[in-house]
């Protein structure tokens, strides 16, 4: 018998304890996110293979007091590693925890590795190597409260990764959390009775697949390619093979009853179908497209009563809550009208939304979806549990609710309607698909509202420090409410990014949507990819529309250079305008891959279109090519670690422009732009080159309200 430690999602510890005991382990104690148990090696294998709740199973090798790096080395070196790994084997160490002497986890891992390999080398004359992928020995070292715990990882990759979920939606449940939800809904007992299971918002199908695996008695570890213990020196393969054969023999898919899922998004259902097939459950689990307000009991045969379980959107981000009251209300109405006698489980990070279902929950479990607190609401769908639900349009009783149409919201609504009317003729006449509707027109409601076809992108500007943040948030809430009232967007067609002070890289709150995805928008002859959800910017700077149009008009038979190219939308326009070559330079691999997708979407696959990942300043210095048309649109300031120095556009623009002009052909054109509001063009440039202020022509009607959105000049050589 050995002592083992198994981890799990927070809140599921009692379920893991029950599993371990049912699989033959002897429970010892529970801790946050895990349990300790006594078991034979065979039982530990069985837990790895059969636990639907566990993340990891560890075999502790040492628990000793450690303060300094020297003590760490001694504790690790004292373990008989020759019993665990061959001298020619490979290892990987995950080290967590710090103290005032061991302040870096990488240093801790390095020190532990040195101790291990030094011991092996002193005995055998050779040493194991380090390998992150499929090592022979996987170790987890934890330093906390003066104690170092050395754990042998029996699993390798987390046990929640069953091997079937190759595709997923925006915020999928982890497989073991889904299994925990099903346990709490008492699905195993219902499945034995042949009961059906339905999920009206199934996403990529995790709850459905986990339910089918339980019903068919399929061990969740059967589809995994390997476990870490299979490469451990003490691995007993005969026991393991016997356990696997026993698990295969238990599989009985004929026990799977009616399991169906529905979702309104066809794209996420495609992912669900792939996952179902990869899980070997095609034909046993079915999904189809259907909105929640059409959710009804299947009528192809009498399926009796069963379980409805779902993980609907939470509304944890600004922009979701009011629309989701309708979603939860529709779900509750369907349950009351179609599923009397059924059981239901609703897993949500916003239990207040459950009040709109018109059902009284008989039990609640507090769980966590990652780090997000959540609740599982359980319902007996019986008339005596029906309650009067507030109407969907009711306002949640929260002081910070953003959707009450206040007097301020009405003022913004009036301005939005006025702007729509003013821009409508220009939009229609120029076949504009993406444009700015509102740009802090009313300074106290400080945000930009952009339309991308049927989609809406709202981005809050930073409020001055003199403005109370709570008041700024209330005004932003008013603006969001106004946008919703005027434009009436669908839930999945709005992206809201709310600014927060002093948050560093997290100063913008990313909008949580039903499905993060890219869109393809038209600009002139170009098809361009945009992403309204996952980045601060969308991939298309709308204010530069006239500049891109100019480039398309000037590009015929020209060689075009796009510096600081971002997603290379200007390069696409140049190529479509007939440029014989384009070169797009940016430091970001992500943006250059995006740029390549933009070219592919326009069938621009010639090797005459190049993409250079480089520091633009350094690239310019070593460039020896000539160009007929150059776009120089640098950031205001950049101190990226990948740059040689620091870019300050006010200070550095003369040198940048001079170098670009050196690469520009005699009849060429340089377009220089930046968005520094206080920018002043160096007077000496007009002495050396022909300079034309192009600012007025570079501002379309949708940006006339914000004349300082950017500045733009055209430069040519003097004749």
Secondary structure as UniProt FT lines:
FT   STRAND          2..8
FT   TURN            10..11
FT   HELIX           13..22
FT   TURN            23..24
FT   STRAND          26..31
FT   TURN            32..33
FT   STRAND          34..39
FT   HELIX           41..50
FT   STRAND          54..65
FT   HELIX           69..77
FT   HELIX           81..83
FT   TURN            87..88
FT   STRAND          90..96
FT   HELIX           105..124
FT   STRAND          129..130
FT   STRAND          137..144
FT   TURN            145..146
FT   STRAND          147..153
FT   TURN            159..160
FT   HELIX           175..184
FT   TURN            185..186
FT   HELIX           187..192
FT   TURN            193..194
FT   STRAND          197..199
FT   TURN            200..201
FT   TURN            203..204
FT   HELIX           206..215
FT   TURN            216..217
FT   TURN            220..223
FT   HELIX           228..231
FT   TURN            233..234
FT   HELIX           237..250
FT   HELIX           253..255
FT   STRAND          259..263
FT   HELIX           266..278
FT   TURN            279..280
FT   TURN            283..284
FT   STRAND          285..289
FT   HELIX           292..294
FT   STRAND          307..310
FT   TURN            318..320
FT   HELIX           321..338
FT   TURN            340..341
FT   STRAND          343..348
FT   HELIX           351..357
FT   STRAND          363..369
FT   TURN            370..371
FT   STRAND          372..380
FT   HELIX           383..385
FT   TURN            392..393
FT   TURN            399..400
FT   HELIX           407..429
FT   TURN            430..431
FT   STRAND          434..439
FT   TURN            443..444
FT   STRAND          447..452
FT   TURN            453..454
FT   STRAND          455..460
FT   TURN            465..466
FT   HELIX           469..487
FT   HELIX           491..493
FT   STRAND          494..499
FT   TURN            501..502
FT   HELIX           504..506
FT   STRAND          508..509
FT   STRAND          519..523
FT   TURN            524..525
FT   STRAND          526..530
FT   HELIX           542..544
FT   HELIX           545..554
FT   TURN            556..557
FT   STRAND          559..563
FT   TURN            566..567
FT   HELIX           569..576
FT   TURN            577..578
FT   STRAND          581..586
FT   HELIX           589..601
FT   TURN            602..603
FT   TURN            607..608
FT   STRAND          609..613
FT   HELIX           616..622
FT   STRAND          627..632
FT   STRAND          637..638
FT   TURN            641..642
FT   STRAND          647..648
FT   HELIX           649..663
FT   STRAND          664..674
FT   TURN            677..678
FT   HELIX           683..688
FT   STRAND          689..693
FT   TURN            695..698
FT   HELIX           701..703
FT   TURN            704..705
FT   TURN            707..708
FT   STRAND          711..717
//
